[in-house]
Amino acid sequence: MPEDVPDEARLRKVMIDAWAGYGDPRRIRDVVELSAMVSTNRVYRVILDTGDTVVAKVSNYGSFFLFAEDHDRLHRATRLLAGTRYEGFLASMLSDSDGGPYIFYDGEYWATLYEEVPIGDRLPKILTEAQIDNLAVEMAEFHHACHEVGTQIPPTSKTIKSDAIHLLEMVSDRHASQQFGLDQSRLDIVRRHSHRFLMSLYEGGYDYWSKMPVLIDWNLGNFSIEFSGDRFRLFSRWDYDWFRVESRVLDFYFLSRVSSRTGDRTRFTYGSHTMLEPRFRRFLKTYHQHYPLTEAEVLFMAEAYRFFLLNYVVREGRHFFRHDIWRTLQHDVVDVHLPMLDQLDLRPLLDELG
């Protein structure tokens, strides 16, 4: 389990207090644990006396204020997508009396309540070529819809730039070795790649790029689809731990993993090879035909991947993964994946897109 796991009774009390604070007259009849048990967040299905259900998410990791800000943006995005083909795709949060997201906070823990989305069909662990094309079209159209509403969503305080700056400061601290469990040579690797990432933002004018809601973690356990004959459409999405208002490019590394020849796996590492596989090139070519990518965006996929390794594995991995999994992934990232990034060349993808 991750470090500093809160007491179960305390978490359930927060969940119960959150429902009471919402002010709904329906009473809780039962509670079912839905957590994947790999992070500090806990998720519960709350069964009400009417038979209806809501989903409660409880946390105390990080900042309540950033949590509240992210959920405000997510709530707004969900509402703005109403009336499009993606209405109902994202699990909606319950609203407060002012129409904003209802968020409970007791000064130490916080919780939010979601409508439970139905779960449709699941994609197979390894997609066929036709399914890769289908997914590419679906993602292109979903990204386009998110882009359309993106201008109506305020930016967030927490950005990929602020996270990278924070990591650079953390690994430069004299207690960094103890905090990360890395020796000085490995800390130097993390510091160099954090600096390289920040330079790529500066040199590429990233501050001026179009930003929109992105969900990043598109593993097969986070979304469902609905088949209609041989075709499918995106049906429901329920996990938002890595929600951002950033460039669409941040979504593509996980989409390369979904498209890969190895598919979804229980034991895994975060290698870059999936971004150069013929199957992802096929995905990207089909996506590009429906929602064209710029050359800068394609090449930035390497930097988005670098950010994922640095932020979600090195900086915050202990909160997202079981401790033993995090240590293994951290070792892979620092000793293998980051050093190999120096040789990663995504220019062949540009040739594929013409």
Residue pairs with C-beta under 8 A, 6 or more apart in sequence:
1 37
1 322
1 323
2 38
2 39
2 40
2 318
2 319
2 320
2 321
2 322
2 323
2 326
3 318
3 323
4 40
5 40
6 40
6 42
6 60
6 109
10 109
11 42
11 58
11 109
12 31
12 44
14 58
14 104
14 106
14 109
14 110
14 111
15 31
15 42
15 44
15 46
15 56
15 58
15 111
16 28
17 104
17 106
17 111
18 56
18 58
18 104
18 111
18 112
18 113
19 28
19 46
19 54
19 56
19 113
21 104
22 94
22 102
22 104
22 113
26 48
26 49
26 50
26 52
27 48
27 49
28 46
28 47
28 48
28 49
29 47
29 48
29 49
30 47
31 44
31 45
31 46
31 47
32 44
32 45
32 47
33 42
33 43
33 44
34 43
34 44
34 45
34 55
35 41
35 42
35 43
35 44
36 43
36 221
37 322
38 320
38 321
38 322
38 325
39 61
39 241
39 319
39 320
39 321
40 59
40 60
40 61
40 319
41 57
41 58
41 59
41 61
41 241
42 57
42 58
42 59
43 55
43 56
43 57
43 58
44 55
44 56
44 58
45 53
45 54
45 55
45 116
46 53
46 54
46 55
46 56
46 113
47 53
48 54
53 116
54 94
54 113
54 114
54 115
54 116
55 91
55 113
55 114
55 115
55 116
55 238
56 111
56 112
56 113
56 114
57 111
57 112
57 113
57 114
58 109
58 110
58 111
59 67
59 109
59 110
59 111
60 108
60 109
60 110
61 319
62 319
64 105
64 110
66 156
66 157
66 158
67 103
67 110
68 101
68 103
68 105
68 110
69 156
69 157
69 158
70 156
70 158
70 240
70 243
71 93
71 101
71 103
71 112
72 100
72 101
73 153
73 154
73 156
73 213
73 243
73 245
74 90
74 93
74 101
74 213
74 240
74 243
75 92
75 93
75 95
75 100
75 101
76 152
76 153
77 90
77 146
77 149
77 153
77 213
78 90
78 92
78 93
80 149
80 152
80 153
81 87
81 89
81 90
81 145
81 146
81 149
84 145
84 148
85 141
85 145
85 233
86 142
86 145
86 234
88 117
88 236
89 142
89 234
89 235
89 236
89 237
90 117
90 237
91 114
91 115
91 116
91 117
91 236
91 237
91 238
91 240
92 114
92 115
93 101
93 102
93 112
93 113
93 114
93 115
94 101
94 102
94 112
94 113
94 114
94 115
95 101
95 102
96 102
96 103
101 112
102 112
102 113
103 110
103 111
103 112
104 110
104 111
104 112
114 238
117 236
117 237
117 238
118 235
118 236
119 224
119 235
119 236
119 238
120 224
120 225
120 226
120 235
120 236
121 224
121 225
121 226
121 227
121 232
121 235
122 220
122 224
122 225
123 131
123 135
123 220
123 225
123 232
123 258
124 131
124 263
125 220
125 263
125 264
125 265
126 261
126 262
126 263
126 264
127 135
127 258
127 259
127 263
127 279
129 279
129 282
130 230
131 232
132 259
132 279
132 282
132 283
132 286
133 282
133 283
133 286
134 231
134 232
135 255
135 258
135 259
135 283
136 282
136 283
136 284
136 285
136 286
136 287
136 290
137 286
137 287
137 290
138 225
138 232
138 233
138 234
139 234
139 251
139 255
139 287
140 286
140 287
140 290
140 291
141 290
141 291
142 234
143 212
143 248
143 251
143 291
144 290
144 291
146 212
146 213
146 214
146 248
147 210
147 212
147 248
149 212
149 213
150 210
150 211
150 212
150 213
150 245
153 212
153 213
153 245
154 245
155 211
155 245
156 244
156 245
159 244
159 246
160 201
160 244
160 246
160 250
160 307
160 311
161 198
161 201
161 206
161 207
163 307
163 311
163 315
164 194
164 197
164 198
164 201
164 307
164 310
164 311
165 198
166 315
167 190
167 194
167 310
167 311
167 314
167 315
168 191
168 194
168 195
168 198
170 176
170 179
170 180
170 315
171 180
171 187
171 190
171 191
171 194
172 191
173 179
176 182
176 187
177 183
177 184
177 187
180 187
180 190
180 314
180 330
181 327
181 330
182 190
182 330
182 334
186 334
186 335
189 334
189 338
189 339
190 310
190 314
190 334
190 338
193 306
193 309
193 310
193 338
193 341
194 310
196 306
197 303
197 306
197 307
197 310
200 206
200 300
200 303
200 306
201 207
201 303
204 296
204 300
204 303
206 247
206 300
209 247
210 247
211 245
211 246
211 247
212 245
212 246
212 247
212 248
213 243
213 244
213 245
214 243
214 244
214 245
214 246
214 247
214 248
214 250
214 251
215 222
215 237
215 239
215 240
215 242
215 243
215 251
216 242
216 243
216 244
216 250
216 251
216 254
216 308
217 239
217 241
217 242
217 254
218 251
218 254
218 255
218 257
218 258
219 254
219 257
219 258
219 264
220 258
220 264
221 239
221 264
222 237
222 238
222 239
223 234
223 235
223 236
223 237
223 238
223 239
224 235
224 236
224 237
225 232
225 233
225 234
225 235
226 232
226 233
226 235
241 320
242 312
244 250
247 297
247 300
247 304
248 297
249 297
249 300
249 301
249 304
250 304
250 307
250 308
252 275
252 284
252 301
252 304
253 274
253 275
253 301
253 304
253 305
253 308
255 280
255 283
256 274
256 275
256 277
256 280
256 283
257 264
257 274
258 264
259 274
259 277
259 279
259 280
259 282
259 283
260 274
260 277
260 279
260 280
261 277
261 279
262 274
269 328
269 329
269 332
269 336
269 337
270 308
270 309
270 313
270 329
270 332
270 333
270 337
271 332
271 336
271 337
272 302
272 305
272 337
272 340
272 341
272 344
274 280
275 301
275 302
275 305
275 344
275 346
275 349
276 346
276 348
276 349
281 348
281 349
281 352
284 293
284 298
284 349
284 352
284 353
285 352
285 353
287 293
288 353
293 353
295 350
298 346
298 349
298 350
298 353
299 346
299 347
299 350
301 346
301 349
302 341
302 344
302 346
305 341
305 344
306 338
306 341
309 333
309 337
309 338
309 341
310 338
312 320
313 326
313 329
313 330
313 333
314 330
314 333
314 334
317 326
317 329
317 330
318 326
320 326
321 329
